[in-house]
Amino acid sequence: MKRLLMCAGVLIAATCSLSAQQNPPASPPETATGTIAGKNITITYNSPRVKGREGHIFTSDGAIETAHGSQYPIWRGGANAATTLMIDADVKIGDLAVPAGTYTLFFDISNPDQWTLIVNKKTGEWGLAHDGSQDLGRVKMKMSKPAAMVEDLNYTIGDGKITLAWENHEASVSVH
């Protein structure tokens, strides 16, 4: 009887473990890399999904406001840990001079149709911990609508710009 119970317990544990391994994380970690004017740029982030919330992501009562609470309308530009920008040389992002190094990116989305990129000097924190006193600076972004709804949040680096696309929003900023 003990042997039967032990075998059943091992079988249940193995099944639960296998099931957990087959379910991908809700917002998997992603990395965007690119080179602009010979300067290497990397953005690390967690990519949330729209998951049937189209039209309810960027509204004042939408998914981001609900998740960010008192930090809203400042958004971490992803999920989970803060979104990180790494550059290997001095660049200008829009009109903001950004020295080589590692930074945290946030976005002011108080107007869902006109975002502002925030480059913050503090790194290594959870994504909701924006400390405005550590902001290197802010840059207005160029807004557009993607050709089709973007299910998985993604960043692209190239053609002289950094672009973030998710749901029905696409925001870009020049880099040189």
C-alpha positions as CSV (number, residue, x, y, z in Angstrom):
1,M,0.0,0.0,0.0
2,K,2.8,2.4,0.9
3,R,4.5,1.6,-2.4
4,L,1.3,2.3,-4.3
5,L,0.8,5.6,-2.6
6,M,4.4,6.6,-3.2
7,C,4.1,5.7,-6.9
8,A,0.9,7.7,-7.2
9,G,2.5,10.7,-5.5
10,V,5.5,10.6,-7.8
11,L,3.2,10.3,-10.8
12,I,1.1,13.3,-9.7
13,A,4.3,15.4,-9.0
14,A,5.7,14.6,-12.4
15,T,2.5,15.4,-14.2
16,C,2.2,18.8,-12.4
17,S,5.9,19.6,-13.2
18,L,5.4,18.7,-16.9
19,S,2.3,20.8,-17.1
20,A,4.0,23.8,-15.6
21,Q,6.9,23.5,-18.1
22,Q,4.5,23.4,-21.0
23,N,2.7,26.7,-20.1
24,P,4.8,29.6,-21.3
25,P,5.0,32.7,-19.1
26,A,2.2,35.3,-19.6
27,S,4.8,38.0,-20.4
28,P,8.0,36.2,-21.6
29,P,11.4,38.0,-21.5
30,E,12.5,39.4,-24.8
31,T,15.5,41.3,-26.2
32,A,15.7,43.8,-29.1
33,T,19.1,44.6,-30.5
34,G,20.3,46.8,-33.3
35,T,23.0,49.1,-34.5
36,I,22.3,52.7,-35.4
37,A,25.2,54.8,-36.8
38,G,27.7,52.2,-35.6
39,K,26.3,52.3,-32.0
40,N,25.0,49.1,-30.5
41,I,21.7,49.3,-28.7
42,T,19.9,46.6,-26.7
43,I,16.5,46.8,-25.0
44,T,15.5,44.0,-22.5
45,Y,11.8,43.7,-21.5
46,N,9.0,41.4,-20.8
47,S,6.4,41.2,-23.5
48,P,2.8,41.2,-22.4
49,R,0.0,40.0,-24.7
50,V,-3.3,41.8,-25.5
51,K,-5.3,38.6,-24.8
52,G,-8.7,39.9,-25.9
53,R,-8.3,43.3,-24.3
54,E,-8.1,45.2,-27.6
55,G,-9.2,48.8,-27.1
56,H,-8.7,48.4,-23.3
57,I,-5.0,48.6,-22.9
58,F,-4.2,52.3,-23.0
59,T,-7.5,53.8,-21.8
60,S,-7.6,55.6,-18.4
61,D,-9.4,52.6,-17.0
62,G,-7.6,50.0,-19.0
63,A,-5.1,47.2,-18.3
64,I,-2.1,49.5,-17.8
65,E,-3.8,51.8,-15.4
66,T,-5.2,48.9,-13.4
67,A,-1.8,47.2,-13.1
68,H,0.2,50.4,-12.3
69,G,-2.1,52.0,-9.8
70,S,-0.5,55.1,-8.3
71,Q,2.3,55.2,-10.9
72,Y,-0.2,55.6,-13.8
73,P,0.2,57.3,-16.3
74,I,3.9,56.4,-16.1
75,W,4.3,52.9,-17.7
76,R,7.3,50.6,-17.6
77,G,7.0,49.8,-21.3
78,G,6.5,46.1,-20.8
79,A,5.6,43.8,-17.9
80,N,7.4,42.5,-14.7
81,A,10.9,44.0,-14.3
82,A,11.7,47.4,-15.6
83,T,12.6,47.8,-19.3
84,T,16.3,48.3,-19.8
85,L,18.2,50.2,-22.4
86,M,21.9,49.5,-22.9
87,I,24.0,51.6,-25.3
88,D,27.8,51.2,-26.0
89,A,28.4,54.8,-27.1
90,D,27.0,58.3,-26.6
91,V,23.8,58.8,-28.6
92,K,21.0,61.4,-29.0
93,I,17.5,60.0,-28.5
94,G,15.4,62.7,-30.1
95,D,17.0,65.8,-28.7
96,L,18.2,64.2,-25.5
97,A,21.9,63.5,-25.1
98,V,22.4,60.0,-23.6
99,P,25.9,58.9,-22.6
100,A,26.9,55.3,-23.1
101,G,25.6,53.1,-20.3
102,T,22.5,51.3,-19.0
103,Y,19.2,53.0,-18.3
104,T,15.6,52.2,-17.5
105,L,12.9,53.2,-19.9
106,F,9.4,54.5,-18.9
107,F,6.7,56.1,-20.9
108,D,4.3,58.9,-20.0
109,I,1.0,57.7,-21.6
110,S,-1.3,60.3,-20.0
111,N,-2.4,61.1,-23.6
112,P,-2.7,57.6,-25.3
113,D,-2.2,59.3,-28.6
114,Q,1.0,61.3,-27.7
115,W,3.5,59.5,-25.6
116,T,6.7,60.8,-24.0
117,L,9.7,58.5,-23.5
118,I,11.4,58.8,-20.1
119,V,15.1,57.8,-19.8
120,N,15.9,57.1,-16.2
121,K,19.3,56.7,-14.7
122,K,18.2,54.3,-11.9
123,T,18.5,50.6,-12.9
124,G,17.7,47.2,-11.5
125,E,14.4,47.9,-10.0
126,W,11.0,46.3,-10.4
127,G,9.1,48.0,-13.3
128,L,6.7,50.0,-11.1
129,A,9.4,51.9,-9.2
130,H,9.7,55.1,-11.3
131,D,11.7,57.7,-9.4
132,G,11.3,61.0,-11.4
133,S,14.3,62.6,-9.6
134,Q,16.5,60.0,-11.5
135,D,15.2,61.0,-14.9
136,L,18.0,61.8,-17.4
137,G,15.3,63.4,-19.6
138,R,12.1,63.1,-21.6
139,V,11.5,63.0,-25.3
140,K,8.2,63.3,-27.2
141,M,7.6,60.2,-29.4
142,K,6.1,60.0,-32.9
143,M,2.8,58.1,-32.8
144,S,1.3,56.0,-35.5
145,K,-1.1,53.1,-35.9
146,P,0.3,49.8,-36.9
147,A,-1.1,48.1,-40.1
148,A,-2.7,45.4,-37.9
149,M,-3.3,44.9,-34.2
150,V,-0.1,43.9,-32.4
151,E,-0.8,41.1,-30.0
152,D,2.7,40.8,-28.4
153,L,4.4,44.0,-27.2
154,N,7.6,44.4,-29.2
155,Y,10.5,46.8,-29.6
156,T,12.5,47.2,-32.8
157,I,15.8,49.0,-33.3
158,G,16.8,50.1,-36.8
159,D,16.3,52.7,-39.5
160,G,17.6,55.4,-37.2
161,K,14.9,54.8,-34.5
162,I,13.6,52.8,-31.6
163,T,10.0,51.7,-32.0
164,L,7.6,50.2,-29.5
165,A,4.4,48.6,-30.9
166,W,1.5,47.0,-29.0
167,E,-2.2,46.7,-29.5
168,N,-3.2,49.6,-31.8
169,H,-0.3,51.9,-30.9
170,E,3.2,52.4,-32.4
171,A,5.5,54.9,-30.9
172,S,9.0,55.8,-32.2
173,V,11.9,58.1,-31.4
174,S,14.9,58.9,-33.5
175,V,18.4,57.8,-32.5
176,H,21.6,59.3,-33.8
